[in-house]
Amino acid sequence: MQKIGFYLFLALEKFLMLLPKKIRMKFFLLLGDIGRKLSKKHNKIVEANLKFVYGKDIKDSFIEEVQKHSFRQMALNLLYTMENRYYSVDEITKNVTFENIEVIKKAQKENRPIIFVTAHYGSWELGGNILSALVEPILIIYKKMKNPYFEEYLLSSRAKWKMNYTERHGATRALIKRMREKKATAILIDTNVNKKEAITVNFLDHPTSQIRTTAYLARKFDAALIPILLHTEDNEHFTIKVYDEIIPPKTDNEEKDIKISTQMQTDWLSKEILKNPKPWFWLHRRWKDDYPEIYKKL
């Protein structure tokens, strides 16, 4: 059944790619709207997350805006993945600009490994591809999918963007190798994480378990911690914003330094989400291990 479903998807993909770009865009926006109407559970996840961050007095109109944007963004992420397979790098990147790219060039000139600190924000898949193809080839960590055909589909779409990848289990070895070779990786810091493998920091005004991998690798290998996000106003023109390098302390107290570094990264992301919350991935149960009670009624 998995194989049949995958081939049906490929047939639909070929049909959609025959459509004019504007019509295809409208179709995927409509697809997101249909998903929002049908998925009561995920609407409730968005609502639960928003009330957890902003309080129970949050306006219903704001919740609805974020729900609509979240489902549409998921649909557009699929659209961009499909288009990445058909269009050339030049065609995809012609409407892309970079902001503050000097931060990356400085780290490259110093021959330091780079850790791009990023998140599920906006069209993160597209942003990673563009960054890897035009600026610095990156290694990304992925979670194994239940359907091997769709997994290969996704990974193969990334390959032409000079992107390398490693499965989440056993990724530490690949990351260390990457750092020793003075190459770059991109790590999403906003996913739910097992408490045993995490450090507690303040995220969006709540104590939250956060990965310590970025802080540990940066300290051990003198890697540049460079935050980066993709921004857009019209889903047609994109800006890859490179933020100033995060420079944490390096003292004799390694654990304290790692905690400070992790908090600095989390402070950056919290600030960006609160500044413009809609592009963040509110559909994810980010706090399911730290605060499982907020999802009990789903």
C-alpha positions in Angstrom: 0.0 0.0 0.0 2.9 2.4 0.8 4.3 1.9 -2.7 0.9 2.4 -4.4 0.2 5.5 -2.4 3.6 6.9 -3.3 3.1 6.4 -7.0 -0.3 8.0 -6.9 1.3 11.0 -5.2 4.0 11.1 -8.0 1.2 11.1 -10.6 -0.5 14.0 -8.8 2.8 15.8 -8.6 3.4 15.6 -12.3 -0.1 17.0 -13.0 0.3 19.9 -10.6 3.7 20.8 -12.1 2.0 21.2 -15.5 -0.2 24.0 -14.0 0.9 27.6 -14.1 2.8 28.6 -11.0 0.2 31.0 -9.7 -2.6 28.5 -10.1 -0.4 25.9 -8.4 0.2 28.3 -5.5 -3.6 28.9 -5.1 -4.2 25.2 -5.1 -1.8 24.6 -2.2 -3.2 27.5 -0.2 -6.6 26.0 -0.7 -5.2 22.7 0.3 -4.0 24.3 3.6 -7.4 25.8 4.2 -9.1 22.4 3.7 -6.7 20.8 6.1 -7.5 23.4 8.7 -11.2 22.7 8.3 -10.8 18.9 8.6 -8.1 18.6 11.3 -9.8 19.6 14.6 -7.0 18.0 16.6 -4.2 20.1 15.1 -6.3 23.3 15.4 -6.5 22.5 19.1 -2.8 22.0 19.3 -2.2 25.4 17.8 -4.7 26.9 20.3 -3.2 25.1 23.2 0.3 26.3 22.3 -0.9 29.9 21.9 -2.7 30.0 25.2 0.3 28.5 26.9 2.6 31.2 25.6 0.2 34.2 25.6 -2.3 33.3 28.3 -5.9 32.2 28.2 -7.2 35.7 27.4 -5.7 35.6 24.0 -8.1 36.8 21.3 -10.0 34.2 19.2 -9.3 36.2 16.1 -5.5 35.9 16.7 -5.8 32.1 17.2 -7.7 31.8 13.9 -5.1 33.8 12.1 -2.3 31.7 13.3 -4.2 28.5 12.6 -4.8 29.6 9.0 -1.2 30.6 8.5 0.1 27.4 10.0 -1.9 25.0 7.8 -1.1 27.1 4.7 2.6 27.1 5.6 2.6 23.3 5.8 1.0 23.1 2.4 3.6 25.6 1.0 6.5 23.6 2.4 5.2 20.6 0.4 4.8 22.8 -2.7 8.4 24.1 -2.4 9.7 20.6 -2.0 8.0 19.6 -5.2 9.2 22.6 -7.1 12.7 22.0 -5.9 12.7 18.7 -7.8 11.7 20.3 -11.1 13.3 23.7 -11.2 17.0 24.6 -11.4 18.8 26.3 -8.5 18.9 29.5 -10.5 15.2 29.5 -11.1 14.4 28.9 -7.4 16.8 31.5 -6.1 16.2 34.3 -8.5 13.9 36.0 -5.9 16.1 35.4 -2.9 18.2 38.0 -1.1 20.6 37.7 1.8 20.8 40.0 4.8 23.9 40.3 6.9 25.7 37.5 5.0 29.1 39.1 6.1 28.7 37.1 9.3 29.0 33.8 7.4 31.8 35.1 5.2 33.8 36.0 8.3 33.6 32.5 9.7 34.5 31.0 6.4 37.5 33.3 6.1 38.6 32.2 9.6 38.3 28.5 8.5 36.0 27.7 11.3 33.2 25.1 11.3 29.7 26.6 11.3 26.6 25.7 13.2 23.6 27.3 11.7 21.1 27.7 14.5 17.6 27.6 13.0 14.0 26.6 13.6 10.7 25.4 12.1 9.9 28.9 11.0 8.4 29.8 7.7 9.6 27.7 4.8 12.5 26.1 6.6 13.0 23.4 4.0 13.4 26.0 1.2 15.7 28.1 3.4 18.0 25.2 4.1 18.2 24.3 0.4 19.1 27.8 -0.7 21.6 28.3 2.1 23.3 25.0 1.2 23.4 25.6 -2.5 24.5 29.3 -2.6 26.5 29.9 0.6 27.8 26.9 2.5 26.9 23.2 2.0 25.3 21.9 5.1 24.6 18.7 7.0 21.1 18.2 8.3 19.6 15.7 10.7 16.4 14.0 9.7 13.9 11.7 11.4 13.3 8.4 9.7 9.9 8.3 8.1 7.4 5.4 8.2 7.1 5.3 4.4 10.6 4.6 2.9 9.4 5.8 -0.5 8.5 9.3 0.7 11.7 9.4 2.8 13.8 8.8 -0.3 11.7 11.3 -2.2 12.5 14.0 0.4 16.2 13.2 0.7 16.7 13.0 -3.1 15.1 16.4 -3.5 17.7 17.8 -1.1 20.7 16.2 -2.8 21.0 18.7 -5.7 21.3 21.5 -3.2 24.7 20.2 -2.1 23.0 19.1 1.2 24.3 16.1 3.2 22.1 14.4 5.7 22.3 11.9 8.6 19.5 10.0 10.5 18.7 11.3 14.0 19.8 8.1 15.7 23.6 8.0 15.7 23.9 11.6 14.4 26.4 12.6 17.0 29.2 10.8 15.2 28.4 12.5 11.9 28.2 15.9 13.6 31.6 15.5 15.2 33.1 14.4 11.9 31.6 17.5 10.3 33.1 19.8 12.9 36.5 18.2 12.6 36.4 18.8 8.8 35.6 22.4 9.5 32.3 22.2 7.6 28.8 23.4 8.3 25.7 21.9 9.8 22.2 23.3 10.4 20.3 22.3 13.6 16.7 23.0 14.4 16.6 24.0 18.1 12.8 24.2 18.6 11.8 20.5 18.6 10.5 18.6 21.6 13.4 16.8 23.3 13.8 14.0 25.8 14.6 15.5 29.2 17.5 13.0 29.7 19.3 14.5 26.7 18.5 18.1 27.4 19.2 21.2 29.5 16.5 23.4 30.9 16.3 27.0 29.7 13.7 29.7 29.4 11.8 29.5 26.1 9.0 31.8 25.4 8.8 32.6 29.1 8.6 29.0 30.2 11.3 26.6 31.6 11.7 24.2 28.7 14.0 21.2 27.9 16.3 22.3 25.1 19.0 20.4 23.1 22.5 21.2 24.3 24.1 19.8 21.1 24.8 23.2 19.4 26.3 24.7 22.6 28.5 21.6 23.2 29.8 21.3 19.6 30.5 25.1 19.3 32.5 25.0 22.5 34.5 21.9 21.7 35.3 22.7 18.1 35.3 26.5 18.2 32.4 26.5 15.8 30.6 29.7 14.8 27.0 29.7 16.2 25.1 31.6 13.5 21.3 32.0 13.8 19.5 32.1 10.5 15.8 32.2 9.3 14.0 32.6 6.0 11.5 35.5 5.8 8.8 36.4 3.2 5.9 38.7 2.9 4.3 37.3 -0.2 5.5 33.7 -0.6 7.3 34.8 -3.8 10.2 37.0 -2.6 12.4 35.6 0.1 15.1 37.0 2.4 17.5 34.7 4.2 18.3 36.7 7.3 21.7 36.0 8.9 21.8 37.1 12.5 25.0 38.1 14.4 27.1 35.3 15.7 26.3 34.1 19.2 29.5 34.3 21.2 29.0 32.5 24.6 31.5 32.6 27.4 34.3 30.0 27.6 35.5 29.5 31.2 36.6 26.6 33.3 33.0 25.8 34.1 31.9 23.9 31.0 28.4 23.1 32.2 27.6 26.7 33.1 29.0 27.9 29.8 26.8 25.4 27.8 23.7 26.4 29.7 24.5 30.1 29.0 25.1 29.4 25.4 21.9 27.4 25.0 19.9 30.2 26.7 21.5 32.8 24.4 20.3 30.8 21.4 16.8 30.3 22.9 16.6 34.0 23.7 17.2 34.8 20.1 14.5 32.4 18.9 12.0 33.6 21.5 12.5 37.2 20.4 12.0 36.4 16.7 8.8 34.3 17.4 7.3 37.0 19.6 8.2 39.7 17.0 6.3 37.8 14.3 4.6 34.7 15.7 2.6 33.4 12.7 5.5 31.7 10.7 6.5 29.5 13.7 5.4 25.9 13.7 2.6 26.1 16.2 1.2 22.7 14.9 4.0 20.9 16.9 3.4 19.7 20.5 6.6 21.5 21.6 5.9 21.1 25.3 4.5 17.6 25.4 7.2 16.3 27.8 7.7 19.4 29.9 4.0 20.3 30.2 1.9 17.3 29.0 -1.2 18.7 30.7 -1.7 21.4 28.1 -2.4 18.7 25.5 -4.6 16.4 27.6 -7.9 17.7 26.1 -6.9 17.1 22.5 
